[in-house]
């Protein structure tokens, strides 16, 4: 009897202890490792948030067919976008393409059974490959003439490389006086710290960076020797992007062929460079790159974030090239085209492989993504992003008064302006433009 009573007491005590400890233990299964979760779109029930907290602004920009003599032409490959203000948005493209309607689907038995083109739910023209330029150089090493991509005036026109649109999509400026200077313009900027708001264009085929007055009437500076490539203090080899510090110091991602970052002072004087050629696609060594295709700076810490594109990673350095950190964007199909650092100190990356916009904190912690691929107006095929700048940071997309994003869309190229309808960063849903 005594043994039975002792066993019962022991069981009760153990049960109480388990109950107390159980109430104190933190459940593990299904819990976020980052603590509290949040709703990307507060108050929205159901859905998938495929397009982020934004809605496309219809008919932005207006089609090129609205311009005199352009009834048969549309936008070429969209390269870059930069919003000086909501009413002055710079668009950079690689010429114009014929404005043809989507072809009727036809079978292609010569390629195999069950093959047809175009496929109904997918884009049908790749503007990136359809637009000039062609090969960088001819077989003899001279500068290419771009006849290898088609007949000028029939397959493409090299016009309207830089245009400017207002908030309603009207084309309010064109810089056609500079069209022939460019060959493969890659990015367009205004430094957020420049009171004169000069306009910078990186042309990777010219191996040069051009600085213009804000009105486009004057070429103020050329960095690099056009059509001559090298890896020294006076040359680039297919540079891609730029980023500024608050004191005017800037960095150039150099680039497709060179594998380095180049630092300049505010006047464009060469200061230093760092970077070595790596072994893609799994290079892990710090300071080794393959396709330096994106660069951003954190103005608070002066850290430089470099997109090591072919190795699917970002490398972080101090402003003099000392390695600090790195993280991966993930294995293919990830293909980060570029990234920016916004005024809230988030890193937004444009992934051409997944057609998504990716948000990270500056330590590489993944926070959010949106985007989808397809032929519908909200979707994209290969995304890149532009920015609207303010004084506090190099770029402020999407936290500024007008978020801008561009997409190279196979079939027709859309440079698209997004209103943040659900986050109410631009105009509330239903408000007229």
C-alpha positions as a Markdown table, in Angstrom:
| # | Residue | x | y | z |
|---|---|---|---|---|
| 1 | Unk | 0.0 | 0.0 | 0.0 |
| 2 | Unk | 2.8 | 2.3 | 1.0 |
| 3 | Unk | 4.6 | 1.6 | -2.4 |
| 4 | Unk | 1.4 | 2.3 | -4.3 |
| 5 | Unk | 1.0 | 5.7 | -2.5 |
| 6 | Unk | 4.6 | 6.6 | -3.1 |
| 7 | Unk | 4.3 | 5.8 | -6.8 |
| 8 | Unk | 1.2 | 7.9 | -7.1 |
| 9 | Unk | 2.8 | 10.9 | -5.4 |
| 10 | Unk | 5.9 | 10.5 | -7.6 |
| 11 | Unk | 3.8 | 10.4 | -10.8 |
| 12 | Unk | 1.8 | 13.5 | -9.7 |
| 13 | Unk | 5.0 | 15.4 | -8.9 |
| 14 | Unk | 6.6 | 14.5 | -12.3 |
| 15 | Unk | 3.4 | 15.4 | -14.1 |
| 16 | Unk | 3.3 | 18.8 | -12.4 |
| 17 | Unk | 7.0 | 19.4 | -13.3 |
| 18 | Unk | 6.4 | 18.5 | -17.0 |
| 19 | Unk | 3.3 | 20.8 | -17.1 |
| 20 | Unk | 5.3 | 23.7 | -15.6 |
| 21 | Unk | 8.3 | 23.2 | -17.9 |
| 22 | Unk | 6.0 | 22.6 | -20.9 |
| 23 | Unk | 4.4 | 26.0 | -20.4 |
| 24 | Unk | 7.8 | 27.7 | -20.2 |
| 25 | Unk | 9.3 | 26.0 | -23.2 |
| 26 | Unk | 9.2 | 27.9 | -26.5 |
| 27 | Unk | 7.6 | 25.9 | -29.3 |
| 28 | Unk | 10.1 | 25.2 | -32.1 |
| 29 | Unk | 8.2 | 23.6 | -34.9 |
| 30 | Unk | 6.8 | 26.1 | -37.4 |
| 31 | Unk | 8.3 | 29.1 | -35.6 |
| 32 | Unk | 10.2 | 31.8 | -37.5 |
| 33 | Unk | 13.9 | 31.9 | -36.7 |
| 34 | Unk | 13.8 | 35.6 | -37.1 |
| 35 | Unk | 11.1 | 36.2 | -34.5 |
| 36 | Unk | 7.9 | 38.1 | -35.2 |
| 37 | Unk | 6.5 | 37.7 | -38.7 |
| 38 | Unk | 4.8 | 40.6 | -40.5 |
| 39 | Unk | 2.3 | 41.0 | -43.3 |
| 40 | Unk | 3.8 | 42.3 | -46.5 |
| 41 | Unk | 0.5 | 43.8 | -47.4 |
| 42 | Unk | -1.3 | 44.6 | -44.1 |
| 43 | Unk | -5.0 | 43.8 | -44.1 |
| 44 | Unk | -5.0 | 41.8 | -47.3 |
| 45 | Unk | -6.5 | 38.3 | -47.1 |
| 46 | Unk | -5.8 | 35.6 | -49.6 |
| 47 | Unk | -3.9 | 36.2 | -52.8 |
| 48 | Unk | -0.2 | 35.7 | -53.4 |
| 49 | Unk | 1.3 | 39.2 | -53.5 |
| 50 | Unk | 2.9 | 38.4 | -56.9 |
| 51 | Unk | 3.4 | 42.0 | -57.8 |
| 52 | Unk | 4.4 | 43.3 | -54.4 |
| 53 | Unk | 2.7 | 46.2 | -52.8 |
| 54 | Unk | 2.5 | 48.1 | -56.0 |
| 55 | Unk | 0.3 | 48.5 | -59.0 |
| 56 | Unk | 1.4 | 49.3 | -62.5 |
| 57 | Unk | 0.6 | 52.7 | -63.9 |
| 58 | Unk | -1.1 | 52.2 | -67.2 |
| 59 | Unk | 0.4 | 53.7 | -70.4 |
| 60 | Unk | 3.6 | 54.8 | -68.7 |
| 61 | Unk | 5.5 | 55.9 | -70.6 |
| 62 | Unk | 3.5 | 56.8 | -73.7 |
| 63 | Unk | 4.4 | 54.7 | -76.7 |
| 64 | Unk | 7.0 | 55.9 | -79.2 |
| 65 | Unk | 4.2 | 55.7 | -81.9 |
| 66 | Unk | 2.9 | 59.0 | -80.4 |
| 67 | Unk | 6.0 | 60.8 | -81.7 |
| 68 | Unk | 6.0 | 62.2 | -85.3 |
| 69 | Unk | 7.5 | 59.7 | -87.8 |
| 70 | Unk | 7.5 | 56.8 | -85.3 |
| 71 | Unk | 4.2 | 55.1 | -86.1 |
| 72 | Unk | 6.0 | 51.9 | -87.0 |
| 73 | Unk | 8.5 | 51.9 | -84.1 |
| 74 | Unk | 8.5 | 51.0 | -80.4 |
| 75 | Unk | 11.0 | 50.9 | -77.6 |
| 76 | Unk | 14.2 | 48.9 | -77.9 |
| 77 | Unk | 15.9 | 47.1 | -75.0 |
| 78 | Unk | 15.4 | 49.1 | -71.8 |
| 79 | Unk | 18.7 | 49.5 | -70.2 |
| 80 | Unk | 18.2 | 51.8 | -67.2 |
| 81 | Unk | 15.9 | 54.4 | -65.6 |
| 82 | Unk | 16.5 | 57.2 | -63.2 |
| 83 | Unk | 13.9 | 59.5 | -61.6 |
| 84 | Unk | 15.2 | 62.9 | -60.8 |
| 85 | Unk | 11.7 | 63.7 | -59.6 |
| 86 | Unk | 8.2 | 62.3 | -60.2 |
| 87 | Unk | 8.0 | 64.6 | -63.3 |
| 88 | Unk | 11.4 | 64.1 | -64.7 |
| 89 | Unk | 12.3 | 60.4 | -65.3 |
| 90 | Unk | 15.3 | 59.5 | -67.5 |
| 91 | Unk | 14.9 | 56.5 | -69.7 |
| 92 | Unk | 17.9 | 54.8 | -71.3 |
| 93 | Unk | 17.4 | 52.3 | -74.2 |
| 94 | Unk | 19.3 | 50.6 | -77.0 |
| 95 | Unk | 17.6 | 52.0 | -80.0 |
| 96 | Unk | 14.1 | 51.3 | -81.4 |
| 97 | Unk | 12.5 | 48.1 | -82.7 |
| 98 | Unk | 9.7 | 47.6 | -85.3 |
| 99 | Unk | 6.3 | 48.0 | -83.8 |
| 100 | Unk | 4.8 | 44.7 | -84.9 |
| 101 | Unk | 1.8 | 42.8 | -83.5 |
| 102 | Unk | 2.1 | 39.5 | -81.8 |
| 103 | Unk | 2.3 | 36.8 | -84.5 |
| 104 | Unk | -0.3 | 34.1 | -84.9 |
| 105 | Unk | 0.9 | 30.8 | -83.4 |
| 106 | Unk | 2.1 | 28.4 | -86.0 |
| 107 | Unk | 3.4 | 24.8 | -85.7 |
| 108 | Unk | 7.1 | 24.2 | -86.3 |
| 109 | Unk | 7.3 | 20.5 | -87.1 |
| 110 | Unk | 10.8 | 21.0 | -88.6 |
| 111 | Unk | 12.0 | 21.5 | -85.1 |
| 112 | Unk | 10.2 | 18.5 | -83.6 |
| 113 | Unk | 6.7 | 17.2 | -82.8 |
| 114 | Unk | 4.4 | 19.4 | -80.7 |
| 115 | Unk | 6.5 | 22.5 | -81.1 |
| 116 | Unk | 4.8 | 25.8 | -81.9 |
| 117 | Unk | 5.6 | 29.5 | -81.7 |
| 118 | Unk | 4.7 | 31.8 | -80.1 |
| 119 | Unk | 3.4 | 30.1 | -77.0 |
| 120 | Unk | 0.2 | 31.7 | -75.9 |
| 121 | Unk | 1.1 | 32.6 | -72.3 |
| 122 | Unk | 4.7 | 33.7 | -72.9 |
| 123 | Unk | 6.4 | 36.8 | -74.4 |
| 124 | Unk | 7.4 | 36.3 | -78.0 |
| 125 | Unk | 10.3 | 38.7 | -78.8 |
| 126 | Unk | 13.6 | 39.1 | -76.9 |
| 127 | Unk | 14.3 | 42.8 | -77.1 |
| 128 | Unk | 17.7 | 42.3 | -75.6 |
| 129 | Unk | 19.0 | 40.2 | -78.5 |
| 130 | Unk | 16.9 | 42.0 | -81.1 |
| 131 | Unk | 18.3 | 45.4 | -80.3 |
| 132 | Unk | 21.8 | 46.6 | -81.2 |
| 133 | Unk | 24.7 | 46.5 | -80.7 |
| 134 | Unk | 26.2 | 43.5 | -82.2 |
| 135 | Unk | 29.7 | 42.2 | -81.6 |
| 136 | Unk | 32.0 | 44.4 | -79.7 |
| 137 | Unk | 34.7 | 44.1 | -82.3 |
| 138 | Unk | 35.2 | 42.8 | -85.8 |
| 139 | Unk | 37.5 | 39.8 | -86.3 |
| 140 | Unk | 40.3 | 42.1 | -87.1 |
| 141 | Unk | 40.0 | 43.9 | -83.8 |
| 142 | Unk | 38.4 | 47.1 | -85.1 |
| 143 | Unk | 35.2 | 48.5 | -83.6 |
| 144 | Unk | 32.1 | 46.7 | -84.6 |
| 145 | Unk | 29.6 | 48.3 | -87.0 |
| 146 | Unk | 26.5 | 46.5 | -85.7 |
| 147 | Unk | 25.4 | 45.2 | -89.1 |
| 148 | Unk | 25.5 | 41.7 | -87.6 |
| 149 | Unk | 22.3 | 42.4 | -85.8 |
| 150 | Unk | 20.3 | 43.5 | -88.8 |
| 151 | Unk | 19.7 | 46.3 | -91.3 |
| 152 | Unk | 19.5 | 49.8 | -89.9 |
| 153 | Unk | 16.1 | 51.4 | -90.6 |
| 154 | Unk | 14.5 | 48.0 | -91.1 |
| 155 | Unk | 15.4 | 45.7 | -88.2 |
| 156 | Unk | 16.2 | 48.6 | -85.8 |
| 157 | Unk | 16.8 | 52.3 | -85.6 |
| 158 | Unk | 19.5 | 53.9 | -83.4 |
| 159 | Unk | 17.4 | 56.8 | -82.0 |
| 160 | Unk | 16.0 | 58.1 | -78.8 |
| 161 | Unk | 18.7 | 56.5 | -76.7 |
| 162 | Unk | 17.9 | 59.0 | -73.8 |
| 163 | Unk | 14.4 | 60.3 | -73.3 |
| 164 | Unk | 12.7 | 61.9 | -70.4 |
| 165 | Unk | 9.1 | 61.3 | -69.3 |
| 166 | Unk | 6.9 | 63.1 | -66.8 |
| 167 | Unk | 4.6 | 61.5 | -64.2 |
| 168 | Unk | 1.9 | 60.9 | -66.8 |
| 169 | Unk | 4.2 | 59.2 | -69.2 |
| 170 | Unk | 4.5 | 62.1 | -71.7 |
| 171 | Unk | 7.9 | 62.2 | -73.4 |
| 172 | Unk | 9.0 | 65.7 | -72.5 |
| 173 | Unk | 12.7 | 65.6 | -73.6 |
| 174 | Unk | 14.8 | 63.7 | -76.0 |
| 175 | Unk | 18.6 | 63.8 | -76.2 |
| 176 | Unk | 19.0 | 62.7 | -79.8 |
| 177 | Unk | 22.0 | 65.0 | -80.2 |
| 178 | Unk | 24.0 | 62.4 | -78.4 |
| 179 | Unk | 22.6 | 59.2 | -80.0 |
| 180 | Unk | 25.7 | 58.5 | -82.1 |
| 181 | Unk | 28.0 | 58.9 | -79.1 |
| 182 | Unk | 26.6 | 55.8 | -77.5 |
| 183 | Unk | 27.0 | 52.2 | -78.5 |
| 184 | Unk | 25.8 | 50.1 | -75.6 |
| 185 | Unk | 24.7 | 52.5 | -72.9 |
| 186 | Unk | 24.3 | 50.6 | -69.7 |
| 187 | Unk | 23.2 | 52.8 | -66.9 |
| 188 | Unk | 22.1 | 56.4 | -66.3 |
| 189 | Unk | 22.4 | 58.4 | -63.0 |
| 190 | Unk | 22.3 | 61.7 | -61.2 |
| 191 | Unk | 24.4 | 61.7 | -58.0 |
| 192 | Unk | 22.1 | 62.4 | -55.1 |
| 193 | Unk | 24.8 | 64.7 | -53.6 |
| 194 | Unk | 25.4 | 66.8 | -56.7 |
| 195 | Unk | 23.7 | 70.3 | -56.4 |
| 196 | Unk | 24.0 | 70.7 | -60.2 |
| 197 | Unk | 22.3 | 67.4 | -60.9 |
| 198 | Unk | 24.7 | 66.4 | -63.7 |
| 199 | Unk | 23.7 | 63.3 | -65.7 |
| 200 | Unk | 26.1 | 60.4 | -65.9 |
| 201 | Unk | 25.9 | 57.6 | -68.5 |
| 202 | Unk | 28.0 | 54.4 | -68.4 |
| 203 | Unk | 28.5 | 52.9 | -71.9 |
| 204 | Unk | 30.2 | 49.4 | -71.6 |
| 205 | Unk | 30.9 | 49.1 | -75.3 |
| 206 | Unk | 32.6 | 52.5 | -75.4 |
| 207 | Unk | 34.5 | 51.6 | -72.3 |
| 208 | Unk | 33.7 | 55.1 | -71.0 |
| 209 | Unk | 31.6 | 57.1 | -68.7 |
| 210 | Unk | 30.0 | 60.4 | -70.0 |
| 211 | Unk | 29.0 | 63.3 | -67.7 |
| 212 | Unk | 26.4 | 65.8 | -69.1 |
| 213 | Unk | 24.9 | 69.0 | -67.8 |
| 214 | Unk | 21.4 | 68.5 | -66.4 |
| 215 | Unk | 19.7 | 69.9 | -69.5 |
| 216 | Unk | 21.7 | 67.7 | -71.8 |
| 217 | Unk | 23.2 | 70.5 | -73.8 |
| 218 | Unk | 26.8 | 70.0 | -72.8 |
| 219 | Unk | 29.2 | 67.1 | -72.4 |
| 220 | Unk | 31.2 | 68.0 | -69.3 |
| 221 | Unk | 33.6 | 65.1 | -68.9 |
| 222 | Unk | 34.6 | 61.7 | -70.3 |
| 223 | Unk | 36.2 | 59.2 | -68.0 |
| 224 | Unk | 38.0 | 56.4 | -69.9 |
| 225 | Unk | 39.1 | 56.5 | -73.5 |
| 226 | Unk | 36.2 | 55.7 | -75.9 |
| 227 | Unk | 36.7 | 52.5 | -77.9 |
| 228 | Unk | 39.9 | 51.6 | -76.2 |
| 229 | Unk | 39.9 | 49.0 | -73.4 |
| 230 | Unk | 42.5 | 48.2 | -70.8 |
| 231 | Unk | 42.9 | 47.7 | -67.0 |
| 232 | Unk | 44.8 | 50.7 | -65.8 |
| 233 | Unk | 44.2 | 54.2 | -64.3 |
| 234 | Unk | 42.9 | 55.7 | -67.6 |
| 235 | Unk | 40.8 | 52.9 | -69.1 |
| 236 | Unk | 37.9 | 50.5 | -68.5 |
| 237 | Unk | 37.0 | 47.3 | -70.1 |
| 238 | Unk | 33.2 | 47.2 | -70.3 |
| 239 | Unk | 32.2 | 49.1 | -67.2 |
| 240 | Unk | 28.6 | 48.6 | -65.9 |
| 241 | Unk | 27.5 | 50.7 | -62.9 |
| 242 | Unk | 28.4 | 53.5 | -60.5 |
| 243 | Unk | 27.7 | 54.6 | -56.9 |
| 244 | Unk | 28.5 | 57.7 | -54.9 |
| 245 | Unk | 29.5 | 58.6 | -51.3 |
| 246 | Unk | 28.2 | 61.8 | -49.8 |
| 247 | Unk | 31.5 | 63.6 | -50.3 |
| 248 | Unk | 31.3 | 63.0 | -54.1 |
| 249 | Unk | 33.7 | 60.0 | -54.1 |
| 250 | Unk | 32.4 | 57.4 | -56.5 |
| 251 | Unk | 33.0 | 53.8 | -57.5 |
| 252 | Unk | 32.7 | 52.1 | -60.8 |
| 253 | Unk | 31.9 | 48.4 | -61.4 |
| 254 | Unk | 34.4 | 47.4 | -64.1 |
| 255 | Unk | 32.8 | 45.2 | -65.3 |
| 256 | Unk | 31.9 | 42.6 | -67.9 |
| 257 | Unk | 35.5 | 42.0 | -69.0 |
| 258 | Unk | 37.7 | 43.6 | -66.3 |
| 259 | Unk | 37.1 | 42.2 | -62.8 |
| 260 | Unk | 37.6 | 45.1 | -60.5 |
| 261 | Unk | 36.1 | 48.1 | -58.6 |
| 262 | Unk | 37.6 | 51.5 | -59.5 |
| 263 | Unk | 37.5 | 54.4 | -57.0 |
| 264 | Unk | 37.6 | 58.1 | -58.1 |
| 265 | Unk | 37.5 | 61.3 | -56.2 |
| 266 | Unk | 34.7 | 63.8 | -56.7 |
| 267 | Unk | 36.4 | 65.4 | -59.7 |
| 268 | Unk | 36.9 | 62.1 | -61.5 |
| 269 | Unk | 40.5 | 61.6 | -60.5 |
| 270 | Unk | 41.6 | 57.9 | -60.3 |
| 271 | Unk | 42.4 | 56.9 | -56.7 |
| 272 | Unk | 42.7 | 53.1 | -56.7 |
| 273 | Unk | 41.2 | 49.8 | -57.8 |
| 274 | Unk | 40.8 | 46.3 | -56.4 |
| 275 | Unk | 39.7 | 42.9 | -57.6 |
| 276 | Unk | 41.1 | 39.8 | -59.3 |
| 277 | Unk | 39.7 | 37.4 | -61.8 |
| 278 | Unk | 38.0 | 34.4 | -60.2 |
| 279 | Unk | 37.0 | 31.0 | -61.3 |
| 280 | Unk | 33.2 | 30.9 | -61.9 |
| 281 | Unk | 30.6 | 29.8 | -61.0 |
| 282 | Unk | 31.6 | 28.9 | -57.4 |
| 283 | Unk | 34.4 | 31.3 | -56.6 |
| 284 | Unk | 34.5 | 31.8 | -52.8 |
| 285 | Unk | 37.8 | 33.8 | -52.4 |
| 286 | Unk | 37.3 | 37.4 | -51.2 |
| 287 | Unk | 38.2 | 40.0 | -53.8 |
| 288 | Unk | 37.9 | 37.7 | -56.7 |
| 289 | Unk | 35.2 | 38.5 | -59.2 |
| 290 | Unk | 33.5 | 37.3 | -62.4 |
| 291 | Unk | 31.3 | 39.9 | -64.0 |
| 292 | Unk | 31.3 | 42.9 | -61.7 |
| 293 | Unk | 27.7 | 43.8 | -62.5 |
| 294 | Unk | 26.3 | 46.0 | -59.8 |
| 295 | Unk | 27.6 | 48.3 | -57.0 |
| 296 | Unk | 26.0 | 50.2 | -54.1 |
| 297 | Unk | 27.3 | 52.1 | -51.1 |
| 298 | Unk | 26.0 | 52.6 | -47.6 |
| 299 | Unk | 26.5 | 56.3 | -46.9 |
| 300 | Unk | 26.5 | 55.8 | -43.1 |
| 301 | Unk | 29.3 | 53.3 | -42.9 |
| 302 | Unk | 30.9 | 54.0 | -46.4 |
| 303 | Unk | 30.8 | 50.2 | -47.1 |
| 304 | Unk | 30.9 | 49.2 | -50.8 |
| 305 | Unk | 28.6 | 46.4 | -51.9 |
| 306 | Unk | 29.7 | 44.7 | -55.1 |
| 307 | Unk | 27.6 | 42.3 | -57.2 |
| 308 | Unk | 29.8 | 39.3 | -58.2 |
| 309 | Unk | 27.2 | 38.2 | -60.7 |
| 310 | Unk | 28.6 | 35.0 | -62.1 |
| 311 | Unk | 29.4 | 33.7 | -58.7 |
| 312 | Unk | 25.9 | 34.6 | -57.4 |
| 313 | Unk | 27.1 | 36.6 | -54.4 |
| 314 | Unk | 27.6 | 40.1 | -53.0 |
| 315 | Unk | 30.9 | 41.0 | -51.6 |
| 316 | Unk | 31.2 | 43.9 | -49.0 |
| 317 | Unk | 34.3 | 46.0 | -48.7 |
| 318 | Unk | 35.3 | 49.2 | -46.9 |
| 319 | Unk | 35.9 | 52.1 | -49.2 |
| 320 | Unk | 39.5 | 51.2 | -49.8 |
| 321 | Unk | 38.9 | 47.6 | -50.8 |
| 322 | Unk | 39.3 | 45.8 | -47.5 |
| 323 | Unk | 37.1 | 42.7 | -47.5 |
| 324 | Unk | 34.4 | 42.7 | -44.8 |
| 325 | Unk | 31.7 | 40.2 | -45.6 |
| 326 | Unk | 29.9 | 38.2 | -48.3 |
| 327 | Unk | 26.7 | 36.3 | -48.9 |
| 328 | Unk | 25.1 | 34.3 | -51.6 |
| 329 | Unk | 21.9 | 35.1 | -53.6 |
| 330 | Unk | 21.3 | 31.4 | -54.1 |
| 331 | Unk | 22.2 | 29.0 | -56.8 |
| 332 | Unk | 20.9 | 29.3 | -60.4 |
| 333 | Unk | 18.4 | 30.3 | -61.7 |
| 334 | Unk | 19.3 | 33.3 | -59.6 |
| 335 | Unk | 21.0 | 36.0 | -61.8 |
| 336 | Unk | 21.2 | 39.3 | -60.0 |
| 337 | Unk | 21.4 | 42.1 | -62.5 |
| 338 | Unk | 22.1 | 44.9 | -60.1 |
| 339 | Unk | 21.1 | 46.2 | -56.7 |
| 340 | Unk | 20.6 | 49.5 | -54.8 |
| 341 | Unk | 20.7 | 50.5 | -51.2 |
| 342 | Unk | 17.6 | 52.5 | -50.2 |
| 343 | Unk | 17.3 | 55.4 | -47.7 |
| 344 | Unk | 16.0 | 52.9 | -45.1 |
| 345 | Unk | 19.2 | 51.0 | -45.5 |
| 346 | Unk | 17.8 | 48.0 | -47.3 |
| 347 | Unk | 19.4 | 46.3 | -50.2 |
| 348 | Unk | 17.0 | 45.7 | -53.1 |
| 349 | Unk | 18.3 | 43.3 | -55.8 |
| 350 | Unk | 16.8 | 42.7 | -59.3 |
| 351 | Unk | 17.0 | 39.0 | -60.2 |
| 352 | Unk | 16.7 | 38.4 | -63.9 |
| 353 | Unk | 16.7 | 34.7 | -63.4 |
| 354 | Unk | 13.5 | 34.6 | -61.3 |
| 355 | Unk | 12.0 | 38.0 | -62.4 |
| 356 | Unk | 11.8 | 39.0 | -58.7 |
| 357 | Unk | 12.7 | 42.0 | -56.7 |
| 358 | Unk | 14.6 | 40.8 | -53.5 |
| 359 | Unk | 15.0 | 42.7 | -50.3 |
| 360 | Unk | 17.8 | 42.1 | -47.8 |
| 361 | Unk | 19.1 | 43.9 | -44.8 |
| 362 | Unk | 22.8 | 45.0 | -45.0 |
| 363 | Unk | 23.9 | 41.9 | -43.3 |
| 364 | Unk | 22.4 | 39.7 | -46.0 |
| 365 | Unk | 19.3 | 38.6 | -44.1 |
| 366 | Unk | 16.5 | 37.9 | -46.7 |
| 367 | Unk | 13.4 | 39.9 | -45.9 |
| 368 | Unk | 11.0 | 40.0 | -48.8 |
| 369 | Unk | 10.5 | 39.4 | -52.5 |
| 370 | Unk | 7.9 | 39.9 | -55.2 |
| 371 | Unk | 7.6 | 39.6 | -59.0 |
| 372 | Unk | 6.6 | 37.0 | -61.6 |
| 373 | Unk | 7.4 | 36.1 | -65.2 |
| 374 | Unk | 5.1 | 36.3 | -68.1 |
| 375 | Unk | 3.5 | 38.4 | -70.8 |
| 376 | Unk | 0.9 | 40.1 | -68.7 |
| 377 | Unk | 1.3 | 43.8 | -68.0 |
| 378 | Unk | 2.4 | 43.4 | -64.4 |
| 379 | Unk | 4.9 | 40.7 | -65.1 |
| 380 | Unk | 8.4 | 40.9 | -66.5 |
| 381 | Unk | 11.0 | 38.9 | -68.3 |
| 382 | Unk | 14.3 | 39.9 | -66.8 |
| 383 | Unk | 14.1 | 42.7 | -64.3 |
| 384 | Unk | 16.3 | 45.6 | -63.5 |
| 385 | Unk | 15.5 | 48.6 | -61.4 |
| 386 | Unk | 16.0 | 52.3 | -61.4 |
| 387 | Unk | 15.8 | 54.8 | -58.5 |
| 388 | Unk | 14.5 | 58.1 | -57.4 |
| 389 | Unk | 17.1 | 59.9 | -55.4 |
| 390 | Unk | 17.1 | 62.2 | -52.4 |
| 391 | Unk | 20.0 | 63.8 | -50.5 |
| 392 | Unk | 20.1 | 61.3 | -47.8 |
| 393 | Unk | 21.2 | 58.2 | -49.8 |
| 394 | Unk | 22.5 | 57.1 | -53.2 |
| 395 | Unk | 19.1 | 55.8 | -54.2 |
| 396 | Unk | 15.7 | 55.7 | -52.5 |
| 397 | Unk | 13.7 | 53.2 | -54.5 |
| 398 | Unk | 11.1 | 52.3 | -53.4 |
| 399 | Unk | 10.8 | 54.7 | -50.4 |
| 400 | Unk | 10.6 | 57.9 | -52.4 |
| 401 | Unk | 7.8 | 59.9 | -53.9 |
| 402 | Unk | 7.9 | 57.8 | -57.1 |
| 403 | Unk | 9.1 | 54.3 | -57.5 |
| 404 | Unk | 10.4 | 53.3 | -60.9 |
| 405 | Unk | 11.3 | 49.9 | -62.2 |
| 406 | Unk | 12.1 | 48.8 | -65.7 |
| 407 | Unk | 11.8 | 45.5 | -67.4 |
| 408 | Unk | 13.2 | 44.0 | -70.5 |
| 409 | Unk | 10.1 | 42.2 | -71.8 |
| 410 | Unk | 10.4 | 39.8 | -74.7 |
| 411 | Unk | 8.0 | 40.9 | -77.4 |
| 412 | Unk | 7.7 | 44.5 | -76.3 |
| 413 | Unk | 9.9 | 46.4 | -73.9 |
| 414 | Unk | 8.2 | 48.1 | -71.0 |
| 415 | Unk | 9.7 | 50.7 | -68.9 |
| 416 | Unk | 7.2 | 50.8 | -66.1 |
| 417 | Unk | 6.3 | 53.2 | -63.4 |
| 418 | Unk | 4.7 | 51.6 | -60.3 |
| 419 | Unk | 2.5 | 53.4 | -57.8 |
| 420 | Unk | 2.6 | 52.0 | -54.3 |
| 421 | Unk | -1.1 | 51.7 | -54.1 |
| 422 | Unk | -1.2 | 49.4 | -51.1 |
| 423 | Unk | 1.7 | 51.0 | -49.2 |
| 424 | Unk | 0.6 | 54.4 | -50.2 |
| 425 | Unk | 4.0 | 55.7 | -51.0 |
| 426 | Unk | 2.8 | 57.6 | -54.1 |
| 427 | Unk | -0.9 | 58.0 | -54.6 |
| 428 | Unk | -3.8 | 56.2 | -52.8 |
| 429 | Unk | -5.7 | 53.6 | -54.8 |
| 430 | Unk | -8.3 | 55.2 | -57.0 |
| 431 | Unk | -6.8 | 58.6 | -57.1 |
| 432 | Unk | -6.4 | 60.1 | -60.5 |
| 433 | Unk | -3.0 | 60.6 | -62.1 |
